[in-house]
Amino acid sequence: QVQLVESGGGSVQAGGALRLSCAASGSLSSINGMGWYRQPPGKKRELVATISSGRSTNYADSVKGRFTISRDVAKNTVYLQMNSLKPEDTAVYYCNADTLVGIEVWGQGTLVTVSS
């Protein structure tokens, strides 16, 4: 079993920055890729960024150039550095891990609110 715990959400004004953290515990050797997703108010959950075990990254077009995903294997933690935040980035942000057995694991989510 893998458990994920997010932290770092909060409220910020447009143009500001936040860093989200996702700490993994449990069967860490089963984790393959990790990522961040978000669910804006009244909308579906959407991909933000992913990072593979080989540290290849992928970003949604809407966050390219503003967000950076990184992974600290020693700390079992994945980060999402969010710069130049916009009101449309307001959402609940979820950490995700996909495992070698094909099971996806989700964190509980952390709220990011960007005011104009």
N, C-alpha and C positions, 0 to 999 in steps of 0.2 A: 504494500500500500504506500502511496505517495500522498503527502499533505502539503498544501501550499497556503502561505499566509502573506497577504499583501499589506503594505503600509506606505505612508507618504502622501496620501490624498489630502485635499484641503481646498480652501478658497483662495483665489488669486485674481488680480486684475489682468485684463488683456495686456499682452506683451510680457507678462511675467513668466516665471519658470517654476517647475516642480520636478522632483525626482521620486518615482515610485520604486519600491523594492518588493521583491517576492522571494521569500525564504522557503526552500523546499526541505522536507524531512521525510524519513521513512525509507522506502526501497529506492534509494537514489540511483543505484546502478541500472535501474530499469528505465530511467528517463532518457528520452531521445531528444526531441526538440522542445523548446519552450517559447512562449509568446505572450503577448498582451492583446486583449480584445477590449472593446468598450460598448456600452449600451447607452446611447443618448436617451433623454426622456421621451417616451412614446415611440421609440424606434427599435429596430431589431439590433441584436448584438452584431458587431462588425470587427473585422480584423484591424489591428493597429500595426503590429510588428511581430516578426518571429525571428528566432535565432536557432540554428541547428547545432547539433553536437560538435560540428566542425566549425562553428562560429560564422557560418554564412547567414546573412541577414536579408530580410524582406520587409518592405514597408508599404502601407497604404499610400496611395498618391497624395491624399489629403495631409499627410504628416511628413512626407519626405522633405529633408532639409531642415526640419524643426525638431524632430524626435530622434533619439538614438537609443537603441536597445543594446545591452551588453550583458555578459554572463561571467560571474566569478565562480569558477568551479570549486575552488578551495573553500569558499563560504557557502556554497550551494545556494547561491542567490542570483537572480536575474533582475536587472534594473531597466527602467525606462526614464531617460532624461528628456524632459519636455520643455522646450524653449519657445519663445514667441507665441505663447498660448493665445488662443482666440476663444470667443464665447461659444463657438460651435464645437469646441473640444470638451465642453461640459458633458459629463457622462459618468456612469459607474464603470471603472476600469477593472478588468478581471485578468488574473494571471492564469495561464494554461500550460499544461505539460502533456506531451504525448509520450507514451511508454512503448517499449520494445514489443509488448504483447498487444498493442493496438488499442489500449484503453486511454481515454482522455481524462485528465484530472483538472478540476477548476478550483480556484480560490474563492473566497467569500465576497470579494469585490471591495473596492475603495472608491469613494466619491470624489470627483474632481469638479469644482465649480469655477468657471471663469466669468468674471463680470466685465461689462464694457465700460 
